[in-house]
Amino acid sequence: MNGRTKLTAALAVVSVALAVLAGGLYLTRYRADARVDDTVRAEVRQVAGDGAAALLTYTPETVAADMYAAQQRLTGSFRDYYGRLTDTVIVPAARDKKIAAHSTVTGTGLTSVDADSAVVLVFLTQETTSAAQPQRASATVGARVELQKVGDDWLISNFDAS
């Protein structure tokens, strides 16, 4: 083999090695969702939907218990924030103004998922009543729900409603 043939062969080997490396990185780093099965995808969608509905559903009579139950679905600093918000805003307002809210999930969309985190878009219909507004008012709510795997459970680590 002459020098030019050896160089061409070496470049071909390097090109193949780089292509294999790039493919491997794509499948393991950028396609992390490919490492989980359909059962996990369905589970995170269900957990996000149920959690979002729980965060947005309460009655004036049971608001403290409802919010405490919802808080058990949370983790990290979001759990702490939600606890403070519940104690200082939601519970007093619901009791004072007789606010009731009921939320129903109308759809979910999985944005991303890997072995220990997921992001799900949740769409809900929320119906509210209050002493000042006894007629049921309906609103469509969208939320970006971030989940973290804690032990064997998926818990909400962030909730951004719009």
C-alpha positions as CSV (number, residue, x, y, z in Angstrom):
1,M,0.0,0.0,0.0
2,N,1.3,3.4,-0.8
3,G,1.0,6.4,1.5
4,R,-2.2,7.8,0.0
5,T,-4.0,4.4,0.2
6,K,-3.0,4.1,3.9
7,L,-4.3,7.6,4.6
8,T,-7.6,6.9,2.8
9,A,-8.0,3.6,4.7
10,A,-7.2,5.3,8.1
11,L,-9.7,8.1,7.3
12,A,-12.4,5.5,6.5
13,V,-11.8,3.7,9.7
14,V,-11.9,6.9,11.7
15,S,-15.2,8.0,9.9
16,V,-16.8,4.7,10.7
17,A,-15.7,4.9,14.3
18,L,-17.1,8.5,14.6
19,A,-20.4,7.4,13.0
20,V,-20.8,4.6,15.5
21,L,-19.9,6.9,18.4
22,A,-22.3,9.6,17.3
23,G,-25.1,7.0,16.9
24,G,-24.4,5.6,20.3
25,L,-24.4,9.1,21.9
26,Y,-27.6,9.9,20.1
27,L,-29.4,6.8,21.4
28,T,-28.1,7.1,25.0
29,R,-28.0,10.9,25.6
30,Y,-30.3,12.6,23.2
31,R,-32.9,9.8,22.9
32,A,-33.1,9.1,26.6
33,D,-36.9,8.6,26.1
34,A,-36.0,5.5,24.0
35,R,-34.7,3.9,27.2
36,V,-38.1,3.7,28.8
37,D,-40.9,1.5,27.7
38,D,-44.6,2.3,27.0
39,T,-45.6,1.3,30.6
40,V,-43.4,4.1,32.0
41,R,-44.7,6.6,29.5
42,A,-48.3,5.7,30.5
43,E,-47.4,5.9,34.2
44,V,-45.9,9.4,34.1
45,R,-48.8,10.7,32.0
46,Q,-51.2,9.2,34.6
47,V,-49.3,10.5,37.6
48,A,-49.0,14.0,36.0
49,G,-52.7,14.2,35.2
50,D,-53.9,12.8,38.6
51,G,-51.5,15.2,40.4
52,A,-52.5,18.2,38.4
53,A,-56.2,17.5,39.1
54,A,-55.5,17.0,42.8
55,L,-53.6,20.3,43.0
56,L,-56.5,22.2,41.5
57,T,-59.5,20.5,43.3
58,Y,-60.9,21.4,46.7
59,T,-64.0,22.4,48.6
60,P,-64.3,25.0,51.4
61,E,-65.1,22.2,53.9
62,T,-62.3,19.9,53.0
63,V,-59.7,22.3,51.5
64,A,-57.0,21.6,54.2
65,A,-57.3,17.8,53.8
66,D,-57.5,18.1,50.0
67,M,-54.4,20.3,49.8
68,Y,-52.5,18.0,52.3
69,A,-53.3,15.0,50.1
70,A,-52.2,16.8,47.0
71,Q,-48.9,17.8,48.7
72,Q,-48.1,14.1,49.2
73,R,-47.7,13.9,45.4
74,L,-44.9,16.5,45.4
75,T,-41.2,16.6,46.0
76,G,-38.3,19.0,46.6
77,S,-38.5,22.7,46.8
78,F,-41.9,22.7,45.0
79,R,-43.4,20.7,47.8
80,D,-42.2,23.3,50.3
81,Y,-43.5,26.2,48.2
82,Y,-46.9,24.5,47.7
83,G,-47.1,23.9,51.5
84,R,-46.6,27.6,52.2
85,L,-49.0,28.7,49.4
86,T,-51.6,26.3,50.7
87,D,-51.3,27.5,54.3
88,T,-51.2,31.3,53.6
89,V,-53.4,31.7,50.5
90,I,-55.5,28.7,49.3
91,V,-56.9,27.4,52.6
92,P,-57.8,30.9,54.0
93,A,-59.4,32.1,50.7
94,A,-61.3,28.9,50.1
95,R,-62.8,29.0,53.6
96,D,-63.4,32.7,53.7
97,K,-64.9,33.1,50.2
98,K,-66.4,29.6,50.1
99,I,-64.5,28.7,47.0
100,A,-64.8,25.2,45.5
101,A,-62.8,24.0,42.5
102,H,-63.1,20.8,40.6
103,S,-60.6,19.9,37.9
104,T,-60.9,17.2,35.2
105,V,-58.1,16.1,33.0
106,T,-59.0,16.4,29.3
107,G,-55.6,15.4,27.9
108,T,-51.9,14.8,28.4
109,G,-48.9,15.0,26.2
110,L,-45.5,13.6,27.1
111,T,-42.7,16.1,26.3
112,S,-39.8,14.1,27.6
113,V,-39.0,11.1,29.8
114,D,-36.0,9.2,31.0
115,A,-35.2,6.8,33.8
116,D,-35.7,9.4,36.6
117,S,-37.4,12.5,35.2
118,A,-40.2,13.5,32.9
119,V,-42.1,16.5,31.6
120,V,-45.8,16.2,30.8
121,L,-48.2,18.8,29.4
122,V,-51.6,18.4,31.1
123,F,-54.8,20.0,29.9
124,L,-57.7,20.4,32.4
125,T,-61.2,21.8,32.7
126,Q,-61.6,23.6,36.0
127,E,-65.1,24.5,37.4
128,T,-65.2,26.9,40.3
129,T,-67.9,28.4,42.5
130,S,-67.8,30.8,45.4
131,A,-70.1,32.6,47.8
132,A,-69.9,35.7,45.5
133,Q,-70.2,33.7,42.3
134,P,-72.5,30.6,43.0
135,Q,-72.9,30.0,39.2
136,R,-70.4,27.4,38.1
137,A,-67.6,29.0,36.0
138,S,-65.6,26.8,33.7
139,A,-62.0,27.5,32.5
140,T,-59.5,25.6,30.5
141,V,-56.2,25.2,32.2
142,G,-52.9,24.0,30.7
143,A,-49.9,23.0,32.9
144,R,-46.4,21.9,32.4
145,V,-45.7,19.2,35.0
146,E,-42.2,18.1,35.8
147,L,-41.8,14.8,37.6
148,Q,-38.9,13.2,39.4
149,K,-38.5,9.5,40.3
150,V,-38.2,9.2,44.1
151,G,-37.6,5.6,45.1
152,D,-40.3,3.7,43.2
153,D,-42.7,6.7,42.9
154,W,-43.0,9.5,40.4
155,L,-43.6,12.8,42.2
156,I,-44.2,16.3,40.9
157,S,-41.2,18.5,41.2
158,N,-42.6,21.6,39.4
159,F,-46.0,22.7,38.2
160,D,-46.4,25.7,35.9
161,A,-50.1,26.4,35.0
162,S,-51.3,28.9,32.4
